[in-house]
Amino acid sequence: MKERILITVKTYPTLSKSHGELVCTAGIRSDGSWVRLYPVPFRKLKDYERYHKYQWLTANLIKRSDDPRPESHTPEHGSINLGDVIPAANQWAERCRLVLDKGAVFDDMTKLISRANSNELSLATYKPREIIGLVIEPCDRDWPKNKICAAENAHRQGDLFADDEQFVKDLKLVDKLPYVFSYRFLDKDGTKRTLMIEDWEIGQLYWNCLKNAEGNEAIAIQKVKEKYVDQLAEKRDLHLFVGTTKQYHGWANNPFVIVGTFTPPQNRQPEFSLWE
């Protein structure tokens, strides 16, 4: 079925045993309901198929039979068509209309987890009561060799999007993040929670900061903290796009990770004319 989706989420690329290099993409329909798109090997898409955040996309979507999460679909190969990008004009007015006014906004993580575990949803917009800080923890710096081999084999065995051997070379150029980034925050009832951030933007921010810091990781980490705490959490009206992982959906104590941020200005005022 052909559907029109506003892209709001792109996760940092990872390696998949089944699909090679994988980016989880999600967005909302014009009525505010969520859709997850995968597998999407984003770097293999043609230039005219490479979508941006807050860009309208139309594609033939096929519900995934191997994924119980209600929003999960696969875009049919070659069916992606891109539309307009919604700008941040008028204090994010149109973006907020679609995300916050049309869609549901949750402020209670306990209720959100309950709905995920009953398979009512696996994607949502969530408003934390307060951001406490950004947790940054070191992790493995290289992709495991067995995961690289499995991803390469998935490509060779006829991945839906695989049409050139250059992918195997490109696959090794996807840098693995050496740190895990997580927001620590208070829920509606005051419960302290920590959720991992898998957004493409925080990964790219780290690499950009590292480059500007001439390889000094301590400086790069500090710059990421300044962006995600001092700027986004304190100076913007921060909402979190959260999604469950397939592995933990339906049973884990908390199956959610942060897959994106929504950061309109604080204290937004409606546009009006002095002459009205």
C-alpha positions in Angstrom: 0.0 0.0 0.0 1.3 3.4 -0.9 1.6 5.8 2.1 2.8 9.3 2.8 5.1 9.6 5.8 6.8 12.5 7.4 10.3 11.3 8.4 11.1 12.1 12.0 13.6 9.4 13.0 16.8 8.0 11.5 19.0 5.9 13.8 22.7 5.5 13.7 23.7 2.8 11.2 24.3 -0.6 12.6 25.2 -4.0 11.2 22.5 -6.6 10.7 23.0 -10.3 10.3 19.9 -10.4 8.0 20.1 -7.1 6.2 23.8 -5.9 6.1 24.1 -2.3 7.1 20.8 -1.1 8.5 19.2 2.2 9.5 15.9 2.2 11.3 13.7 4.9 10.0 10.4 6.1 11.4 7.9 8.8 10.8 4.3 9.9 11.1 1.3 9.9 8.8 -0.7 13.1 8.3 -3.0 11.9 11.1 -0.2 11.6 13.6 0.1 7.8 13.6 3.5 6.2 13.5 5.2 4.0 10.9 8.6 2.2 11.2 10.5 1.6 8.0 13.1 -1.2 7.8 15.3 -2.6 6.5 16.6 0.6 5.0 20.2 0.5 3.9 20.3 4.3 3.7 23.8 4.7 2.3 22.8 2.5 -0.6 19.8 4.5 -1.7 20.0 6.5 -4.8 20.5 10.3 -4.3 16.9 11.0 -5.2 15.8 8.5 -2.5 17.9 9.8 0.3 15.5 11.4 2.6 16.0 14.1 5.3 14.5 14.6 8.7 11.1 16.3 8.4 10.8 15.4 4.7 7.6 13.9 3.3 8.2 10.5 1.7 5.8 8.3 -0.2 6.4 4.6 -0.7 4.7 1.3 -1.2 4.7 -0.3 2.3 4.5 -3.9 3.1 3.6 -5.0 6.7 6.4 -7.1 8.1 5.2 -10.6 8.9 8.3 -11.4 11.0 7.9 -8.4 13.4 5.0 -8.3 15.8 5.4 -4.5 16.4 2.3 -2.9 14.8 4.1 0.0 13.1 6.8 -2.1 11.3 6.7 -2.0 7.5 9.2 -2.6 4.7 9.4 0.0 1.8 9.1 -1.8 -1.5 12.3 -1.5 -3.5 12.3 1.4 -5.9 9.0 2.8 -4.7 10.5 5.7 -2.6 9.5 9.2 -3.7 10.5 12.3 -1.8 8.4 15.4 -1.2 8.9 18.7 0.5 10.9 19.3 3.7 8.9 21.0 6.4 11.0 24.0 7.5 11.5 25.2 11.1 9.7 28.4 10.2 7.2 30.2 12.5 8.7 28.6 15.6 8.3 25.1 14.2 4.5 25.7 13.8 3.8 23.0 11.1 6.1 20.5 12.7 4.4 20.9 16.0 1.0 20.7 14.5 1.8 17.3 13.0 3.9 15.8 15.8 2.3 17.3 19.0 -1.2 18.3 18.0 -2.1 15.4 15.6 -0.1 12.7 17.4 -0.3 11.5 21.0 2.2 12.8 23.5 3.0 10.6 26.5 4.4 11.8 29.8 4.1 8.5 31.8 6.7 5.9 30.9 5.0 3.2 33.0 1.8 3.5 31.0 3.9 3.6 27.8 5.7 0.4 28.7 2.4 -1.3 29.5 0.9 -0.4 26.1 4.1 -1.7 24.4 3.9 -4.9 26.3 0.3 -5.4 25.3 1.5 -4.7 21.7 -0.6 -1.6 21.2 2.4 0.4 20.1 6.1 0.4 19.7 6.8 4.0 18.8 5.8 7.2 20.6 6.5 10.8 21.4 7.4 11.2 25.1 7.8 14.3 27.3 10.1 13.7 30.3 9.4 15.7 33.5 13.0 16.7 33.7 16.3 15.8 32.1 18.9 15.1 34.8 21.9 14.7 32.5 23.6 12.8 29.6 25.4 9.6 30.5 28.3 8.7 28.2 29.9 5.3 28.6 32.8 3.7 26.6 32.0 0.6 24.6 33.8 -1.6 22.0 35.4 0.5 19.3 35.2 -1.9 16.5 32.4 -4.0 15.0 32.7 -7.6 16.0 34.3 -9.6 13.1 31.5 -12.2 13.2 28.9 -9.4 12.7 30.9 -8.0 9.8 31.0 -11.4 8.2 27.4 -12.0 8.7 26.4 -8.6 7.3 28.6 -9.2 4.2 27.0 -12.6 3.7 23.5 -11.1 4.0 24.5 -8.8 1.1 25.9 -11.6 -1.0 22.9 -13.8 -0.5 20.6 -11.3 -2.2 19.6 -8.5 0.1 16.6 -6.7 -1.4 18.6 -3.5 -2.0 21.9 -5.2 -2.9 22.8 -4.4 -6.5 26.6 -3.8 -6.4 29.7 -5.3 -4.7 30.8 -1.8 -3.6 28.5 -2.3 -0.6 31.0 -4.7 1.1 33.7 -2.1 0.9 31.4 0.6 2.1 30.3 -1.5 5.0 33.7 -1.4 6.6 33.7 2.4 6.4 30.7 2.8 8.7 32.5 3.9 11.9 31.3 2.3 15.1 30.7 4.7 17.9 33.1 4.2 20.8 30.6 5.5 23.3 27.1 4.7 24.4 25.0 7.9 24.9 22.0 7.9 27.2 19.6 10.5 28.7 18.9 10.2 32.4 15.6 11.8 33.3 12.7 12.0 35.7 9.4 10.4 34.7 6.0 12.0 35.6 5.9 10.3 39.0 9.5 11.2 39.8 11.0 7.9 38.9 14.6 8.2 37.7 15.1 6.5 34.3 17.9 6.1 31.8 17.4 5.4 28.1 20.0 4.9 25.4 20.0 7.3 22.5 20.4 5.6 19.1 19.6 8.7 17.0 21.8 9.3 13.9 22.2 13.0 15.0 24.1 12.3 18.2 26.5 9.9 16.5 27.2 12.4 13.7 27.6 15.2 16.3 30.2 13.2 18.1 32.3 12.6 15.0 32.0 16.3 14.0 33.1 17.4 17.5 36.0 14.9 17.4 37.2 16.3 14.1 36.9 19.9 15.3 38.8 18.9 18.5 41.6 17.3 16.4 41.0 13.9 17.8 40.6 14.9 21.5 37.8 12.7 22.8 37.4 14.5 26.1 36.7 17.8 24.3 34.3 16.0 21.9 32.4 14.4 24.7 32.1 17.8 26.5 30.7 19.4 23.3 28.1 16.6 22.9 27.0 17.2 26.6 26.8 20.9 26.0 24.5 20.3 23.0 22.2 17.7 24.5 22.0 19.1 28.0 22.8 22.9 28.0 21.1 23.6 24.7 18.4 20.9 23.9 17.3 20.0 27.5 17.5 23.5 29.0 16.8 25.9 26.2 14.4 24.0 24.0 11.0 22.3 24.5 12.6 18.8 24.4 10.5 15.8 23.5 11.9 12.3 22.9 10.9 10.0 20.1 11.1 6.5 21.7 10.8 3.1 20.1 11.0 -0.5 21.3 13.6 -2.9 20.0 12.3 -6.1 18.3 14.3 -8.2 20.7 12.8 -6.8 23.9 9.3 -5.8 22.6 6.4 -7.2 24.6 8.2 -8.5 27.7 11.1 -6.4 28.9 10.9 -4.1 32.0 11.6 -1.3 29.6 11.9 -2.2 25.9 12.3 1.4 24.8 15.3 3.3 23.5 15.4 7.0 22.3 15.4 7.0 18.5 15.2 10.8 18.1 14.6 14.2 19.6 12.0 16.8 18.9 13.2 20.2 19.9 10.9 23.2 19.1 11.5 26.5 20.8 10.3 27.0 24.4 7.3 29.3 25.0 6.1 29.2 21.4 3.6 31.9 20.5 1.0 31.7 17.7 1.6 33.9 14.7 -0.8 36.9 14.4 -0.9 40.2 12.6 -1.1 43.6 14.4 -3.7 44.6 11.8 -6.2 41.8 12.6 
